[in-house]
């Protein structure tokens, strides 16, 4: 990853996506590399992070419809070998979406 990436940050709700949210995944850490490889292939996932605490992965998703969301959480992700459980949280309104960080030395 580079120090600076120039990107446009959009509001998925205003782009017509019906459901956006966050997934917390508990995984078999021995299968972490396989799981991450499979998750990276899923188009609806736009952020995947290995975390500490109660769960192992923090994942953000964007779904076009309720059917796409249901397929994602009931079929696609649970069928990845090593995924133990997932917890969903839906975003109902984006209050702040800012990515204008300064350096850690400022």
Secondary structure, DSSP 8 states (H G I E B T S, - for coil): --S--------TTTTT-SEEEEEEEEE-GGGHHHHHHHHHT-TTEEEEEE--SS-SEEEEEEESSHHHHHHIIIIITTTSTTEEEEEEEE-S-----------TT-
